[in-house]
């Protein structure tokens, strides 16, 4: 594909809706999408915790599915906070934008206490949902 063909495709396809819509509508959409993403991750995490409990794992081990991803998310939001950025790049995933919007903010990062609270509340479910969706993609189902 030549450069002019790519430009023609861009003109036919039009700009990415994220850059055409208002910030308010984009934020509402991000919040609306975060609900099922968090729900899938939370359900998966609780199933793993229940499974560990049924298998007779010690109490400290049944808490690992929550605190380990929460700690990893907290470290990420403190050390390498990458805010959600609006772009026309079709390779930018909407799920990645939503996760960065929820945890870090849009365009510029939130202050550290807010990022830490978001990581503590949503970190583990978001990590579990990334694992679920990653496995589905690897299996060709996503």
Backbone torsions as a table, in degrees:
resi	resn	phi	psi	omega
1	UNK	NA	128.4	-179.6
2	UNK	-84.9	171.1	-179.3
3	UNK	-62.0	-38.4	-179.3
4	UNK	-70.3	-34.9	176.5
5	UNK	-64.1	-40.6	179.4
6	UNK	-64.5	-39.8	178.5
7	UNK	-65.3	-40.0	177.4
8	UNK	-62.7	-41.4	177.5
9	UNK	-62.7	-41.2	178.8
10	UNK	-62.6	-38.6	179.5
11	UNK	-68.1	-40.3	179.0
12	UNK	-68.0	-41.5	-176.9
13	UNK	-72.4	-32.8	-177.1
14	UNK	83.1	167.3	-178.6
15	UNK	-71.1	155.6	178.2
16	UNK	-58.4	137.9	-175.8
17	UNK	-61.9	-27.3	-179.4
18	UNK	-61.2	-32.3	-179.6
19	UNK	-88.2	-16.7	-179.8
20	UNK	-89.0	-25.8	-173.3
21	UNK	-87.4	166.7	178.7
22	UNK	-75.6	155.0	176.8
23	UNK	-57.7	-37.2	-179.5
24	UNK	-61.9	-45.9	179.7
25	UNK	-66.4	-38.5	179.0
26	UNK	-65.1	-40.8	179.3
27	UNK	-66.9	-40.8	176.4
28	UNK	-61.3	-43.1	179.6
29	UNK	-64.4	-40.6	179.6
30	UNK	-63.6	-42.5	179.1
31	UNK	-66.6	-42.3	179.3
32	UNK	-62.0	-40.0	179.2
33	UNK	-73.0	-27.8	-178.7
34	UNK	-68.0	-28.3	-178.8
35	UNK	-61.0	-54.3	178.9
36	UNK	-67.6	-31.8	178.2
37	UNK	-63.1	-46.7	178.7
38	UNK	-66.5	-38.5	-179.1
39	UNK	-63.3	-44.0	178.5
40	UNK	-62.8	-44.5	179.8
41	UNK	-65.7	-42.5	180.0
42	UNK	-65.1	-42.4	179.2
43	UNK	-62.4	-43.3	179.0
44	UNK	-63.6	-44.4	-180.0
45	UNK	-61.5	-45.1	-179.8
46	UNK	-66.2	-35.1	175.5
47	UNK	-64.3	-40.5	177.6
48	UNK	-65.2	-42.1	178.4
49	UNK	-62.4	-44.4	177.5
50	UNK	-62.5	-41.8	178.8
51	UNK	-61.7	-44.2	177.7
52	UNK	-62.5	-39.7	177.3
53	UNK	-64.1	-42.7	178.8
54	UNK	-65.5	-30.9	179.5
55	UNK	-80.3	-2.2	177.9
56	UNK	80.7	23.6	179.0
57	UNK	-66.4	148.1	177.2
58	UNK	-61.6	158.1	-176.5
59	UNK	-55.8	-41.9	-179.2
60	UNK	-62.9	-31.9	-178.8
61	UNK	-74.3	-31.0	179.5
62	UNK	-72.7	-16.8	176.8
63	UNK	-88.5	-13.0	179.6
64	UNK	-54.8	-42.8	-178.9
65	UNK	-62.1	-17.5	175.2
66	UNK	-96.2	-53.7	-169.2
67	UNK	-76.9	-28.6	179.9
68	UNK	-66.3	-50.3	176.8
69	UNK	-67.7	-31.2	177.6
70	UNK	-64.6	-44.4	178.6
71	UNK	-63.2	-43.7	179.1
72	UNK	-61.9	-42.1	179.1
73	UNK	-66.4	-40.4	178.0
74	UNK	-61.7	-44.3	178.0
75	UNK	-61.6	-43.4	179.7
76	UNK	-62.0	-44.2	-177.5
77	UNK	-69.8	-22.1	178.2
78	UNK	-88.3	-45.8	-172.5
79	UNK	-82.8	-46.6	-175.6
80	UNK	-130.6	61.7	-179.5
81	UNK	-71.9	114.9	178.7
82	UNK	-109.6	106.3	-178.2
83	UNK	-68.3	159.4	175.9
84	UNK	-69.5	131.8	-178.3
85	UNK	-120.7	132.4	178.4
86	UNK	-80.5	126.0	179.6
87	UNK	-146.0	165.3	176.3
88	UNK	-89.6	-0.6	-176.2
89	UNK	-69.9	117.0	-179.6
90	UNK	-68.2	-16.3	179.3
91	UNK	-79.5	-14.3	176.5
92	UNK	-72.4	122.0	-177.5
93	UNK	-79.3	143.3	177.7
94	UNK	-66.9	-39.1	178.9
95	UNK	-62.2	-40.8	177.2
96	UNK	-63.0	-41.2	176.6
97	UNK	-61.0	-46.1	-178.6
98	UNK	-60.9	-45.6	-178.8
99	UNK	-63.5	-44.7	178.2
100	UNK	-66.4	-35.8	177.8
101	UNK	-63.4	-44.9	-178.3
102	UNK	-67.7	-45.2	-173.5
103	UNK	-83.4	-37.9	-170.1
104	UNK	-116.0	-39.0	-177.1
105	UNK	124.2	178.8	-179.8
106	UNK	-110.9	133.6	177.7
107	UNK	68.4	-47.2	173.7
108	UNK	-134.4	148.2	-173.6
109	UNK	-72.8	148.4	173.3
110	UNK	-70.7	168.0	176.9
111	UNK	-67.4	159.4	-173.5
112	UNK	-56.1	-45.3	-180.0
113	UNK	-59.3	-39.6	179.1
114	UNK	-68.1	-39.3	176.9
115	UNK	-65.1	-40.0	179.7
116	UNK	-65.4	-40.5	178.2
117	UNK	-65.0	-44.6	178.8
118	UNK	-61.8	-40.5	179.0
119	UNK	-66.1	-39.3	-179.6
120	UNK	-68.3	-37.0	-176.7
121	UNK	-82.5	-45.4	-172.2
122	UNK	-108.1	-7.6	-172.9
123	UNK	-57.1	-55.9	-176.4
124	UNK	-62.6	-48.2	178.4
125	UNK	-60.4	-36.3	179.1
126	UNK	-66.9	-40.6	177.9
127	UNK	-64.2	-43.7	179.3
128	UNK	-63.7	-38.7	178.6
129	UNK	-67.3	-36.6	175.8
130	UNK	-62.0	-39.7	177.0
131	UNK	-63.9	-45.3	-179.9
132	UNK	-61.5	-49.7	-177.7
133	UNK	-67.7	-33.5	176.2
134	UNK	-63.9	-42.9	178.0
135	UNK	-64.5	-41.4	179.4
136	UNK	-62.4	-39.9	177.6
137	UNK	-65.2	-44.0	178.8
138	UNK	-61.2	-32.7	178.4
139	UNK	-82.9	-1.9	179.7
140	UNK	80.2	17.3	-178.1
141	UNK	-104.2	0.9	-176.8
142	UNK	-121.7	NA	NA
